[in-house]
């Protein structure tokens, strides 16, 4: 599996160069509202799922938190690079979303020295009674 990921990542490099040279600067997109509202809805679901799973001490919390952080960072990127005349508003929105990504990742990655998670055990994100830095 590792070789597949290496091959896919390396194969994307020349494709990125092709796109950088051949794609137009401006494109009229269909379903623009649907794309953005759907993306923001996915972020909302991710944040709510992360909060719910984290609150229950579910071992699946890191999956939701990592996916949500990824969505938040991708949203900020596209907000800024597609801003056009509304760049100030887009920077403001990115400034609101970007700090949530590390917050999500802080839930996904246990603090150094914390006990390992025990799958299937509820009560706290680390599997033990409330660990320092995890209770909210």
N, C-alpha and C positions, 0 to 999 in steps of 0.2 A: 504494500500500500504506500509505503514511504516513497518508493521509486515513481509511482504514479503521480504523487503530489509534486515531486521534483520536476518530472517531465512536463506536467501541465503548467506549472509556474514558469518554467523556462520557455515553453512554447508560446506563452502569452507575451513575452518580451518583444519579439518581432511584430506580432499583431498590434501591440500598442503603438509601435512606430508607424505601421501602416495607417492606423486610425488617425494618428496625430498629423499625418501628411494629407490624407484624403478626405476626412470629414469636413463638411462645411461649418463655418462659424455660426450661422444662424439657420434654424430649422423651425418650421411651423409644426407643432405637435398636436395630434388628435388626442382627445380625452385627457387633456392637461389637468383639469380640475379633479377628475377621477383618480389620476395617478397620484397627485399630491394629497388629496383627502384620504385615499387608501393607505398611503405611506404613513401619514400622521395617525391614522386609526391603528395601524400595526404598532406604532410606537406606544400609543395609549394602552393597547392590550398588553404589550410587553412590560410596561411600567406597572400596570395593575397586577399582572401575573407574578412579576418579581416581588412586589409588595406582599401579595397573598402567600406565595410560597415561602418567602423569607420569614413572614410572621408565623407560619406554621412550623418552621424549622425543617422544611423539606430538603432532602438531599438533591433534588432536581433544581433548586434555586440557582446554582451557577449557570445552568444552561439558559434559563430565561434571562438572567442578568447579562450574560455575555451577548446573547442575541440582541437584547435591547440596547446595550451600549453600542453595538455595531450599527444598528438602525439609526441611533441618535447621531453618531459621527457621520454616517453617509448622508443623512438629512442635512446636517450643517454644511457639508461639502457642496451638495447640490443647491442648497439655498444661496450660497455665496457665488458659485460659478455660473448660475443661471439668473442672477439678480437683475441684470439690465439696469434700468433707471431706478429701481427700488432697492439699491444696494444698502442703504442705511437701514431700512427695515429688515432686510435679509441678514445683515450683520447682527442686528439686535436679536433676531430669532435664533441665529446660530449661537450667539452668546448665552442664550437661555438653555439651549439643548446640550451644548458641549460640556458644561459642568456636571450634567446628569450622567454622562458616560463614565467618568471615573467613579462616581458614586455607585453606579451599577457594578463596575468592576471590583470595587472594594467589597461588595457582597459576594462576588463570584470567586475571588481569590482570597483564601484565608490569610489572616495576618501571620507573619513569621512566628513560629513557636507555638501556634495553636494546635490542639490535638487533631488528628485526621478525622474526617467525617466518617460516620458509620451509617452506611446505606440502610434505609428502612426504619431508622429510629428517629422519632420526632421529639421536639422539645427545644432544640436550638440548632442553628445552622451547622455547627461543628459536630453535632451528635452528643455532646456532653451538656450538662447544665450550663446555663448562660456563660459564654466565654467573653472575656474582656474585649471590647470593641465591636461585638456583634449584636448586643442587645439594642433594640430600638423600640 
